[in-house]
Amino acid sequence: MTWTTTVLPRSRTHGREPLGSGVMSELTRAQIRDLMGEVMKAQGKTLPTDDGADLREIGFRSLDFSELALRVEDEIGDELNFDAPGLRQIAKVGDVLDFIEQLQSA
């Protein structure tokens, strides 16, 4: 799967309150998973509970990843800095969660 980076307009918290009060410094894996589920739900899809689920099979595309990254940035009040080589390694749900977790602590 080829991942590309797409710049989307920011809509702050996408019509809902942030997960915590005030600016958060880091989201938990469960909170990232919840945001990923919201992105998929907006596409009429369901996020499986299995972290080993293949992204191609569940229909999670690079544009969905971009939307997830924007939502995480909105929640933590900071930008995530990542590059294309890191994105190329993402193939499973757990890879997305791991990648976002690592970006937050970088």
Biopython code that builds the backbone (N, CA, C, O; Angstrom):
import numpy as np
from Bio.PDB.StructureBuilder import StructureBuilder

atoms = [
    (1, "MET", "N", (0.849, -1.171, 0.000)),
    (1, "MET", "CA", (0.000, 0.000, 0.000)),
    (1, "MET", "C", (0.890, 1.227, 0.000)),
    (1, "MET", "O", (1.867, 1.291, 0.747)),
    (2, "THR", "N", (0.564, 2.188, -0.822)),
    (2, "THR", "CA", (1.321, 3.420, -0.885)),
    (2, "THR", "C", (0.594, 4.480, -0.082)),
    (2, "THR", "O", (-0.593, 4.733, -0.290)),
    (3, "TRP", "N", (1.320, 5.095, 0.838)),
    (3, "TRP", "CA", (0.755, 6.159, 1.667)),
    (3, "TRP", "C", (1.235, 7.490, 1.147)),
    (3, "TRP", "O", (2.416, 7.665, 0.845)),
    (4, "THR", "N", (0.317, 8.424, 1.045)),
    (4, "THR", "CA", (0.679, 9.771, 0.652)),
    (4, "THR", "C", (0.199, 10.724, 1.726)),
    (4, "THR", "O", (-0.744, 10.418, 2.456)),
    (5, "THR", "N", (0.824, 11.847, 1.826)),
    (5, "THR", "CA", (0.417, 12.847, 2.792)),
    (5, "THR", "C", (-0.467, 13.862, 2.099)),
    (5, "THR", "O", (-0.105, 14.394, 1.050)),
    (6, "THR", "N", (-1.622, 14.130, 2.678)),
    (6, "THR", "CA", (-2.570, 15.075, 2.115)),
    (6, "THR", "C", (-2.857, 16.149, 3.150)),
    (6, "THR", "O", (-3.088, 15.837, 4.318)),
    (7, "VAL", "N", (-2.846, 17.392, 2.744)),
    (7, "VAL", "CA", (-3.165, 18.486, 3.647)),
    (7, "VAL", "C", (-4.663, 18.727, 3.570)),
    (7, "VAL", "O", (-5.208, 18.982, 2.496)),
    (8, "LEU", "N", (-5.324, 18.644, 4.720)),
    (8, "LEU", "CA", (-6.761, 18.857, 4.788)),
    (8, "LEU", "C", (-7.047, 20.098, 5.612)),
    (8, "LEU", "O", (-6.260, 20.444, 6.493)),
    (9, "PRO", "N", (-8.162, 20.780, 5.346)),
    (9, "PRO", "CA", (-8.511, 21.915, 6.199)),
    (9, "PRO", "C", (-8.845, 21.413, 7.596)),
    (9, "PRO", "O", (-9.455, 20.356, 7.758)),
    (10, "ARG", "N", (-8.446, 22.171, 8.590)),
    (10, "ARG", "CA", (-8.689, 21.769, 9.967)),
    (10, "ARG", "C", (-10.070, 22.211, 10.407)),
    (10, "ARG", "O", (-10.473, 23.349, 10.167)),
    (11, "SER", "N", (-10.780, 21.323, 11.039)),
    (11, "SER", "CA", (-12.094, 21.667, 11.572)),
    (11, "SER", "C", (-12.097, 21.465, 13.083)),
    (11, "SER", "O", (-13.080, 21.008, 13.665)),
    (12, "ARG", "N", (-11.007, 21.806, 13.683)),
    (12, "ARG", "CA", (-10.741, 21.698, 15.119)),
    (12, "ARG", "C", (-11.209, 20.362, 15.682)),
    (12, "ARG", "O", (-10.567, 19.353, 15.391)),
    (13, "THR", "N", (-12.255, 20.285, 16.448)),
    (13, "THR", "CA", (-12.603, 19.019, 17.098)),
    (13, "THR", "C", (-13.716, 18.267, 16.381)),
    (13, "THR", "O", (-14.358, 17.399, 16.971)),
    (14, "HIS", "N", (-13.945, 18.590, 15.127)),
    (14, "HIS", "CA", (-14.884, 17.832, 14.298)),
    (14, "HIS", "C", (-16.271, 17.739, 14.917)),
    (14, "HIS", "O", (-16.911, 16.688, 14.891)),
    (15, "GLY", "N", (-16.730, 18.875, 15.482)),
    (15, "GLY", "CA", (-18.092, 18.940, 15.989)),
    (15, "GLY", "C", (-18.301, 18.345, 17.365)),
    (15, "GLY", "O", (-19.443, 18.125, 17.769)),
    (16, "ARG", "N", (-17.228, 18.078, 18.097)),
    (16, "ARG", "CA", (-17.399, 17.543, 19.446)),
    (16, "ARG", "C", (-16.330, 18.124, 20.346)),
    (16, "ARG", "O", (-15.360, 18.720, 19.877)),
    (17, "GLU", "N", (-16.514, 17.948, 21.625)),
    (17, "GLU", "CA", (-15.545, 18.429, 22.593)),
    (17, "GLU", "C", (-14.304, 17.551, 22.568)),
    (17, "GLU", "O", (-14.406, 16.358, 22.282)),
    (18, "PRO", "N", (-13.119, 18.118, 22.866)),
    (18, "PRO", "CA", (-11.912, 17.300, 22.960)),
    (18, "PRO", "C", (-12.073, 16.221, 24.018)),
    (18, "PRO", "O", (-12.907, 16.339, 24.916)),
    (19, "LEU", "N", (-11.268, 15.167, 23.907)),
    (19, "LEU", "CA", (-11.371, 14.041, 24.833)),
    (19, "LEU", "C", (-11.107, 14.418, 26.275)),
    (19, "LEU", "O", (-11.672, 13.801, 27.179)),
    (20, "GLY", "N", (-10.284, 15.392, 26.516)),
    (20, "GLY", "CA", (-9.967, 15.788, 27.889)),
    (20, "GLY", "C", (-10.237, 17.258, 28.073)),
    (20, "GLY", "O", (-10.661, 17.945, 27.143)),
    (21, "SER", "N", (-9.991, 17.743, 29.278)),
    (21, "SER", "CA", (-10.188, 19.165, 29.512)),
    (21, "SER", "C", (-8.888, 19.893, 29.225)),
    (21, "SER", "O", (-7.831, 19.515, 29.730)),
    (22, "GLY", "N", (-8.968, 20.936, 28.414)),
    (22, "GLY", "CA", (-7.778, 21.691, 28.072)),
    (22, "GLY", "C", (-6.910, 20.945, 27.069)),
    (22, "GLY", "O", (-7.323, 19.931, 26.507)),
    (23, "VAL", "N", (-5.715, 21.452, 26.853)),
    (23, "VAL", "CA", (-4.797, 20.846, 25.905)),
    (23, "VAL", "C", (-4.130, 19.646, 26.557)),
    (23, "VAL", "O", (-3.630, 19.728, 27.680)),
    (24, "MET", "N", (-4.129, 18.544, 25.845)),
    (24, "MET", "CA", (-3.508, 17.322, 26.354)),
    (24, "MET", "C", (-2.121, 17.194, 25.753)),
    (24, "MET", "O", (-1.869, 17.658, 24.641)),
    (25, "SER", "N", (-1.240, 16.571, 26.484)),
    (25, "SER", "CA", (0.098, 16.390, 25.945)),
    (25, "SER", "C", (0.227, 15.080, 25.186)),
    (25, "SER", "O", (1.071, 14.966, 24.297)),
    (26, "GLU", "N", (-0.586, 14.096, 25.515)),
    (26, "GLU", "CA", (-0.477, 12.807, 24.849)),
    (26, "GLU", "C", (-1.775, 12.023, 25.003)),
    (26, "GLU", "O", (-2.400, 12.049, 26.063)),
    (27, "LEU", "N", (-2.178, 11.328, 23.945)),
    (27, "LEU", "CA", (-3.362, 10.478, 23.988)),
    (27, "LEU", "C", (-2.950, 9.048, 24.297)),
    (27, "LEU", "O", (-1.850, 8.619, 23.948)),
    (28, "THR", "N", (-3.832, 8.319, 24.948)),
    (28, "THR", "CA", (-3.579, 6.908, 25.196)),
    (28, "THR", "C", (-3.867, 6.124, 23.923)),
    (28, "THR", "O", (-4.505, 6.631, 23.000)),
    (29, "ARG", "N", (-3.396, 4.896, 23.884)),
    (29, "ARG", "CA", (-3.657, 4.017, 22.745)),
    (29, "ARG", "C", (-5.168, 3.844, 22.539)),
    (29, "ARG", "O", (-5.644, 3.828, 21.404)),
    (30, "ALA", "N", (-5.906, 3.718, 23.622)),
    (30, "ALA", "CA", (-7.362, 3.559, 23.533)),
    (30, "ALA", "C", (-8.015, 4.804, 22.930)),
    (30, "ALA", "O", (-8.959, 4.690, 22.147)),
    (31, "GLN", "N", (-7.522, 5.983, 23.287)),
    (31, "GLN", "CA", (-8.077, 7.217, 22.731)),
    (31, "GLN", "C", (-7.753, 7.338, 21.244)),
    (31, "GLN", "O", (-8.585, 7.797, 20.461)),
    (32, "ILE", "N", (-6.549, 6.930, 20.855)),
    (32, "ILE", "CA", (-6.186, 6.940, 19.432)),
    (32, "ILE", "C", (-7.077, 5.966, 18.676)),
    (32, "ILE", "O", (-7.549, 6.272, 17.581)),
    (33, "ARG", "N", (-7.305, 4.801, 19.256)),
    (33, "ARG", "CA", (-8.184, 3.793, 18.642)),
    (33, "ARG", "C", (-9.594, 4.350, 18.478)),
    (33, "ARG", "O", (-10.225, 4.140, 17.442)),
    (34, "ASP", "N", (-10.096, 5.061, 19.495)),
    (34, "ASP", "CA", (-11.427, 5.670, 19.407)),
    (34, "ASP", "C", (-11.500, 6.668, 18.254)),
    (34, "ASP", "O", (-12.476, 6.688, 17.504)),
    (35, "LEU", "N", (-10.460, 7.495, 18.118)),
    (35, "LEU", "CA", (-10.436, 8.458, 17.021)),
    (35, "LEU", "C", (-10.375, 7.744, 15.673)),
    (35, "LEU", "O", (-11.023, 8.164, 14.714)),
    (36, "MET", "N", (-9.600, 6.668, 15.601)),
    (36, "MET", "CA", (-9.519, 5.877, 14.368)),
    (36, "MET", "C", (-10.890, 5.293, 14.035)),
    (36, "MET", "O", (-11.292, 5.261, 12.872)),
    (37, "GLY", "N", (-11.603, 4.832, 15.059)),
    (37, "GLY", "CA", (-12.949, 4.307, 14.860)),
    (37, "GLY", "C", (-13.906, 5.373, 14.347)),
    (37, "GLY", "O", (-14.766, 5.091, 13.512)),
    (38, "GLU", "N", (-13.758, 6.600, 14.845)),
    (38, "GLU", "CA", (-14.598, 7.703, 14.379)),
    (38, "GLU", "C", (-14.342, 7.996, 12.894)),
    (38, "GLU", "O", (-15.275, 8.234, 12.127)),
    (39, "VAL", "N", (-13.072, 7.974, 12.509)),
    (39, "VAL", "CA", (-12.727, 8.217, 11.103)),
    (39, "VAL", "C", (-13.363, 7.145, 10.218)),
    (39, "VAL", "O", (-13.931, 7.448, 9.169)),
    (40, "MET", "N", (-13.261, 5.899, 10.652)),
    (40, "MET", "CA", (-13.835, 4.806, 9.858)),
    (40, "MET", "C", (-15.362, 4.875, 9.835)),
    (40, "MET", "O", (-15.987, 4.615, 8.807)),
    (41, "LYS", "N", (-15.951, 5.224, 10.965)),
    (41, "LYS", "CA", (-17.409, 5.317, 11.036)),
    (41, "LYS", "C", (-17.930, 6.382, 10.067)),
    (41, "LYS", "O", (-18.976, 6.202, 9.444)),
    (42, "ALA", "N", (-17.204, 7.481, 9.946)),
    (42, "ALA", "CA", (-17.597, 8.544, 9.011)),
    (42, "ALA", "C", (-17.588, 8.044, 7.572)),
    (42, "ALA", "O", (-18.263, 8.618, 6.717)),
    (43, "GLN", "N", (-16.838, 6.989, 7.292)),
    (43, "GLN", "CA", (-16.769, 6.383, 5.963)),
    (43, "GLN", "C", (-17.744, 5.213, 5.821)),
    (43, "GLN", "O", (-17.770, 4.540, 4.791)),
    (44, "GLY", "N", (-18.551, 4.976, 6.872)),
    (44, "GLY", "CA", (-19.496, 3.865, 6.836)),
    (44, "GLY", "C", (-18.845, 2.521, 7.106)),
    (44, "GLY", "O", (-19.385, 1.480, 6.733)),
    (45, "LYS", "N", (-17.683, 2.537, 7.755)),
    (45, "LYS", "CA", (-16.936, 1.308, 8.044)),
    (45, "LYS", "C", (-16.801, 1.134, 9.549)),
    (45, "LYS", "O", (-17.056, 2.058, 10.321)),
    (46, "THR", "N", (-16.404, -0.046, 9.943)),
    (46, "THR", "CA", (-16.229, -0.350, 11.366)),
    (46, "THR", "C", (-14.795, -0.767, 11.628)),
    (46, "THR", "O", (-14.228, -1.568, 10.885)),
    (47, "LEU", "N", (-14.209, -0.223, 12.685)),
    (47, "LEU", "CA", (-12.852, -0.592, 13.075)),
    (47, "LEU", "C", (-12.908, -1.916, 13.829)),
    (47, "LEU", "O", (-13.599, -2.016, 14.843)),
    (48, "PRO", "N", (-12.192, -2.932, 13.351)),
    (48, "PRO", "CA", (-12.188, -4.215, 14.059)),
    (48, "PRO", "C", (-11.429, -4.109, 15.383)),
    (48, "PRO", "O", (-10.592, -3.224, 15.558)),
    (49, "THR", "N", (-11.725, -5.004, 16.296)),
    (49, "THR", "CA", (-11.046, -5.000, 17.597)),
    (49, "THR", "C", (-9.650, -5.577, 17.510)),
    (49, "THR", "O", (-8.841, -5.365, 18.414)),
    (50, "ASP", "N", (-9.348, -6.293, 16.458)),
    (50, "ASP", "CA", (-8.053, -6.947, 16.273)),
    (50, "ASP", "C", (-7.014, -5.964, 15.732)),
    (50, "ASP", "O", (-7.173, -5.425, 14.636)),
    (51, "ASP", "N", (-5.945, -5.733, 16.508)),
    (51, "ASP", "CA", (-4.874, -4.849, 16.054)),
    (51, "ASP", "C", (-4.125, -5.426, 14.856)),
    (51, "ASP", "O", (-3.403, -4.701, 14.172)),
    (52, "GLY", "N", (-4.286, -6.710, 14.599)),
    (52, "GLY", "CA", (-3.615, -7.353, 13.477)),
    (52, "GLY", "C", (-4.378, -7.260, 12.169)),
    (52, "GLY", "O", (-3.931, -7.789, 11.152)),
    (53, "ALA", "N", (-5.539, -6.586, 12.182)),
    (53, "ALA", "CA", (-6.342, -6.462, 10.964)),
    (53, "ALA", "C", (-5.591, -5.648, 9.910)),
    (53, "ALA", "O", (-5.009, -4.606, 10.210)),
    (54, "ASP", "N", (-5.616, -6.143, 8.674)),
    (54, "ASP", "CA", (-4.944, -5.497, 7.553)),
    (54, "ASP", "C", (-5.727, -4.256, 7.122)),
    (54, "ASP", "O", (-6.942, -4.314, 6.935)),
    (55, "LEU", "N", (-5.022, -3.136, 6.966)),
    (55, "LEU", "CA", (-5.672, -1.879, 6.615)),
    (55, "LEU", "C", (-6.360, -1.931, 5.255)),
    (55, "LEU", "O", (-7.426, -1.342, 5.077)),
    (56, "ARG", "N", (-5.764, -2.624, 4.303)),
    (56, "ARG", "CA", (-6.398, -2.742, 2.973)),
    (56, "ARG", "C", (-7.713, -3.492, 3.074)),
    (56, "ARG", "O", (-8.694, -3.132, 2.422)),
    (57, "GLU", "N", (-7.732, -4.529, 3.887)),
    (57, "GLU", "CA", (-8.946, -5.346, 4.013)),
    (57, "GLU", "C", (-10.087, -4.598, 4.691)),
    (57, "GLU", "O", (-11.254, -4.835, 4.380)),
    (58, "ILE", "N", (-9.759, -3.693, 5.619)),
    (58, "ILE", "CA", (-10.820, -2.957, 6.312)),
    (58, "ILE", "C", (-11.137, -1.627, 5.638)),
    (58, "ILE", "O", (-12.052, -0.921, 6.060)),
    (59, "GLY", "N", (-10.383, -1.279, 4.586)),
    (59, "GLY", "CA", (-10.657, -0.062, 3.829)),
    (59, "GLY", "C", (-10.139, 1.211, 4.459)),
    (59, "GLY", "O", (-10.678, 2.287, 4.199)),
    (60, "PHE", "N", (-9.097, 1.117, 5.289)),
    (60, "PHE", "CA", (-8.485, 2.307, 5.895)),
    (60, "PHE", "C", (-7.393, 2.795, 4.955)),
    (60, "PHE", "O", (-6.357, 2.148, 4.796)),
    (61, "ARG", "N", (-7.640, 3.957, 4.328)),
    (61, "ARG", "CA", (-6.760, 4.474, 3.286)),
    (61, "ARG", "C", (-5.825, 5.557, 3.828)),
    (61, "ARG", "O", (-5.938, 5.972, 4.981)),
    (62, "SER", "N", (-4.920, 5.998, 2.993)),
    (62, "SER", "CA", (-3.981, 7.048, 3.405)),
    (62, "SER", "C", (-4.717, 8.341, 3.756)),
    (62, "SER", "O", (-4.299, 9.067, 4.659)),
    (63, "LEU", "N", (-5.800, 8.630, 3.053)),
    (63, "LEU", "CA", (-6.597, 9.809, 3.384)),
    (63, "LEU", "C", (-7.208, 9.672, 4.783)),
    (63, "LEU", "O", (-7.300, 10.651, 5.522)),
    (64, "ASP", "N", (-7.621, 8.461, 5.139)),
    (64, "ASP", "CA", (-8.144, 8.211, 6.488)),
    (64, "ASP", "C", (-7.057, 8.426, 7.533)),
    (64, "ASP", "O", (-7.319, 8.960, 8.611)),
    (65, "PHE", "N", (-5.824, 8.004, 7.207)),
    (65, "PHE", "CA", (-4.713, 8.230, 8.124)),
    (65, "PHE", "C", (-4.490, 9.728, 8.329)),
    (65, "PHE", "O", (-4.250, 10.180, 9.449)),
    (66, "SER", "N", (-4.572, 10.497, 7.233)),
    (66, "SER", "CA", (-4.403, 11.946, 7.333)),
    (66, "SER", "C", (-5.468, 12.556, 8.239)),
    (66, "SER", "O", (-5.171, 13.425, 9.059)),
    (67, "GLU", "N", (-6.693, 12.103, 8.088)),
    (67, "GLU", "CA", (-7.789, 12.587, 8.940)),
    (67, "GLU", "C", (-7.524, 12.216, 10.398)),
    (67, "GLU", "O", (-7.727, 13.037, 11.293)),
    (68, "LEU", "N", (-7.077, 10.993, 10.638)),
    (68, "LEU", "CA", (-6.752, 10.571, 12.005)),
    (68, "LEU", "C", (-5.649, 11.442, 12.584)),
    (68, "LEU", "O", (-5.747, 11.880, 13.730)),
    (69, "ALA", "N", (-4.601, 11.699, 11.809)),
    (69, "ALA", "CA", (-3.489, 12.525, 12.287)),
    (69, "ALA", "C", (-3.981, 13.924, 12.662)),
    (69, "ALA", "O", (-3.566, 14.475, 13.682)),
    (70, "LEU", "N", (-4.865, 14.500, 11.842)),
    (70, "LEU", "CA", (-5.417, 15.819, 12.151)),
    (70, "LEU", "C", (-6.226, 15.796, 13.446)),
    (70, "LEU", "O", (-6.140, 16.718, 14.256)),
    (71, "ARG", "N", (-6.999, 14.754, 13.631)),
    (71, "ARG", "CA", (-7.791, 14.646, 14.862)),
    (71, "ARG", "C", (-6.897, 14.508, 16.088)),
    (71, "ARG", "O", (-7.175, 15.100, 17.131)),
    (72, "VAL", "N", (-5.833, 13.734, 15.969)),
    (72, "VAL", "CA", (-4.886, 13.595, 17.084)),
    (72, "VAL", "C", (-4.238, 14.943, 17.370)),
    (72, "VAL", "O", (-4.127, 15.342, 18.529)),
    (73, "GLU", "N", (-3.810, 15.648, 16.326)),
    (73, "GLU", "CA", (-3.210, 16.967, 16.512)),
    (73, "GLU", "C", (-4.167, 17.918, 17.220)),
    (73, "GLU", "O", (-3.759, 18.677, 18.099)),
    (74, "ASP", "N", (-5.436, 17.877, 16.836)),
    (74, "ASP", "CA", (-6.434, 18.724, 17.482)),
    (74, "ASP", "C", (-6.555, 18.397, 18.969)),
    (74, "ASP", "O", (-6.674, 19.294, 19.803)),
    (75, "GLU", "N", (-6.525, 17.126, 19.284)),
    (75, "GLU", "CA", (-6.678, 16.692, 20.675)),
    (75, "GLU", "C", (-5.477, 17.062, 21.540)),
    (75, "GLU", "O", (-5.637, 17.479, 22.687)),
    (76, "ILE", "N", (-4.274, 16.909, 20.987)),
    (76, "ILE", "CA", (-3.080, 17.171, 21.795)),
    (76, "ILE", "C", (-2.620, 18.624, 21.706)),
    (76, "ILE", "O", (-1.765, 19.059, 22.478)),
    (77, "GLY", "N", (-3.188, 19.367, 20.766)),
    (77, "GLY", "CA", (-2.834, 20.767, 20.628)),
    (77, "GLY", "C", (-1.433, 20.976, 20.090)),
    (77, "GLY", "O", (-0.804, 21.995, 20.377)),
    (78, "ASP", "N", (-0.941, 20.033, 19.320)),
    (78, "ASP", "CA", (0.401, 20.123, 18.751)),
    (78, "ASP", "C", (0.422, 19.373, 17.430)),
    (78, "ASP", "O", (-0.427, 18.517, 17.181)),
    (79, "GLU", "N", (1.396, 19.697, 16.580)),
    (79, "GLU", "CA", (1.518, 19.010, 15.305)),
    (79, "GLU", "C", (2.318, 17.727, 15.449)),
    (79, "GLU", "O", (3.251, 17.652, 16.249)),
    (80, "LEU", "N", (1.948, 16.723, 14.673)),
    (80, "LEU", "CA", (2.717, 15.489, 14.582)),
    (80, "LEU", "C", (3.662, 15.628, 13.401)),
    (80, "LEU", "O", (3.237, 15.987, 12.303)),
    (81, "ASN", "N", (4.918, 15.351, 13.616)),
    (81, "ASN", "CA", (5.905, 15.453, 12.541)),
    (81, "ASN", "C", (6.320, 14.057, 12.123)),
    (81, "ASN", "O", (6.928, 13.317, 12.896)),
    (82, "PHE", "N", (5.983, 13.701, 10.879)),
    (82, "PHE", "CA", (6.338, 12.380, 10.386)),
    (82, "PHE", "C", (6.721, 12.469, 8.925)),
    (82, "PHE", "O", (6.403, 13.441, 8.240)),
    (83, "ASP", "N", (7.410, 11.438, 8.457)),
    (83, "ASP", "CA", (7.864, 11.424, 7.075)),
    (83, "ASP", "C", (7.357, 10.183, 6.351)),
    (83, "ASP", "O", (6.882, 9.231, 6.971)),
    (84, "ALA", "N", (7.467, 10.212, 5.048)),
    (84, "ALA", "CA", (6.953, 9.127, 4.211)),
    (84, "ALA", "C", (7.579, 7.771, 4.501)),
    (84, "ALA", "O", (6.852, 6.778, 4.495)),
    (85, "PRO", "N", (8.893, 7.664, 4.757)),
    (85, "PRO", "CA", (9.452, 6.329, 5.015)),
    (85, "PRO", "C", (8.773, 5.614, 6.194)),
    (85, "PRO", "O", (8.549, 4.405, 6.138)),
    (86, "GLY", "N", (8.455, 6.340, 7.231)),
    (86, "GLY", "CA", (7.769, 5.732, 8.371)),
    (86, "GLY", "C", (6.378, 5.245, 8.005)),
    (86, "GLY", "O", (5.923, 4.214, 8.500)),
    (87, "LEU", "N", (5.711, 5.981, 7.144)),
    (87, "LEU", "CA", (4.361, 5.610, 6.721)),
    (87, "LEU", "C", (4.345, 4.337, 5.886)),
    (87, "LEU", "O", (3.364, 3.593, 5.901)),
    (88, "ARG", "N", (5.410, 4.090, 5.172)),
    (88, "ARG", "CA", (5.459, 2.915, 4.297)),
    (88, "ARG", "C", (5.439, 1.602, 5.084)),
    (88, "ARG", "O", (5.104, 0.553, 4.532)),
    (89, "GLN", "N", (5.790, 1.655, 6.346)),
    (89, "GLN", "CA", (5.828, 0.451, 7.171)),
    (89, "GLN", "C", (4.453, 0.094, 7.755)),
    (89, "GLN", "O", (4.299, -0.965, 8.363)),
    (90, "ILE", "N", (3.476, 0.952, 7.577)),
    (90, "ILE", "CA", (2.158, 0.759, 8.180)),
    (90, "ILE", "C", (1.308, -0.158, 7.307)),
    (90, "ILE", "O", (1.065, 0.137, 6.136)),
    (91, "ALA", "N", (0.858, -1.273, 7.883)),
    (91, "ALA", "CA", (0.038, -2.223, 7.136)),
    (91, "ALA", "C", (-1.151, -2.733, 7.947)),
    (91, "ALA", "O", (-2.133, -3.210, 7.378)),
    (92, "LYS", "N", (-1.065, -2.635, 9.263)),
    (92, "LYS", "CA", (-2.093, -3.187, 10.149)),
    (92, "LYS", "C", (-2.604, -2.104, 11.099)),
    (92, "LYS", "O", (-1.968, -1.063, 11.267)),
    (93, "VAL", "N", (-3.752, -2.358, 11.713)),
    (93, "VAL", "CA", (-4.332, -1.423, 12.676)),
    (93, "VAL", "C", (-3.318, -1.103, 13.770)),
    (93, "VAL", "O", (-3.126, 0.063, 14.116)),
    (94, "GLY", "N", (-2.678, -2.115, 14.308)),
    (94, "GLY", "CA", (-1.698, -1.911, 15.374)),
    (94, "GLY", "C", (-0.529, -1.049, 14.938)),
    (94, "GLY", "O", (0.031, -0.310, 15.747)),
    (95, "ASP", "N", (-0.151, -1.136, 13.658)),
    (95, "ASP", "CA", (0.930, -0.297, 13.138)),
    (95, "ASP", "C", (0.548, 1.180, 13.216)),
    (95, "ASP", "O", (1.375, 2.022, 13.565)),
    (96, "VAL", "N", (-0.708, 1.491, 12.890)),
    (96, "VAL", "CA", (-1.189, 2.877, 12.964)),
    (96, "VAL", "C", (-1.116, 3.355, 14.402)),
    (96, "VAL", "O", (-0.607, 4.444, 14.670)),
    (97, "LEU", "N", (-1.623, 2.549, 15.334)),
    (97, "LEU", "CA", (-1.629, 2.929, 16.743)),
    (97, "LEU", "C", (-0.207, 3.112, 17.266)),
    (97, "LEU", "O", (0.083, 4.084, 17.964)),
    (98, "ASP", "N", (0.678, 2.176, 16.926)),
    (98, "ASP", "CA", (2.087, 2.273, 17.345)),
    (98, "ASP", "C", (2.724, 3.544, 16.797)),
    (98, "ASP", "O", (3.417, 4.262, 17.519)),
    (99, "PHE", "N", (2.486, 3.817, 15.515)),
    (99, "PHE", "CA", (3.086, 4.966, 14.845)),
    (99, "PHE", "C", (2.658, 6.267, 15.512)),
    (99, "PHE", "O", (3.495, 7.126, 15.788)),
    (100, "ILE", "N", (1.364, 6.418, 15.773)),
    (100, "ILE", "CA", (0.863, 7.641, 16.407)),
    (100, "ILE", "C", (1.405, 7.756, 17.824)),
    (100, "ILE", "O", (1.782, 8.849, 18.247)),
    (101, "GLU", "N", (1.451, 6.656, 18.566)),
    (101, "GLU", "CA", (2.017, 6.674, 19.915)),
    (101, "GLU", "C", (3.466, 7.166, 19.883)),
    (101, "GLU", "O", (3.857, 8.011, 20.688)),
    (102, "GLN", "N", (4.249, 6.638, 18.960)),
    (102, "GLN", "CA", (5.659, 7.020, 18.849)),
    (102, "GLN", "C", (5.809, 8.487, 18.466)),
    (102, "GLN", "O", (6.702, 9.169, 18.968)),
    (103, "LEU", "N", (4.954, 8.973, 17.591)),
    (103, "LEU", "CA", (5.033, 10.385, 17.180)),
    (103, "LEU", "C", (4.767, 11.315, 18.352)),
    (103, "LEU", "O", (5.390, 12.371, 18.458)),
    (104, "GLN", "N", (3.859, 10.941, 19.223)),
    (104, "GLN", "CA", (3.529, 11.785, 20.362)),
    (104, "GLN", "C", (4.702, 11.935, 21.326)),
    (104, "GLN", "O", (4.896, 12.992, 21.927)),
    (105, "SER", "N", (5.476, 10.870, 21.462)),
    (105, "SER", "CA", (6.582, 10.906, 22.427)),
    (105, "SER", "C", (7.886, 11.353, 21.797)),
    (105, "SER", "O", (8.919, 11.399, 22.465)),
    (106, "ALA", "N", (7.844, 11.682, 20.509)),
    (106, "ALA", "CA", (9.076, 12.134, 19.825)),
    (106, "ALA", "C", (9.367, 13.586, 20.122)),
    (106, "ALA", "O", (10.357, 14.130, 19.634)),
]
sb = StructureBuilder()
sb.init_structure("model")
sb.init_model(0)
sb.init_chain("A")
sb.init_seg("    ")
for serial, (resi, resn, name, xyz) in enumerate(atoms, 1):
    if name == "N":
        sb.init_residue(resn, " ", resi, " ")
    sb.init_atom(name, np.array(xyz, "f"), 0.0, 1.0, " ", f" {name:<3s}", serial, name[0])
structure = sb.get_structure()
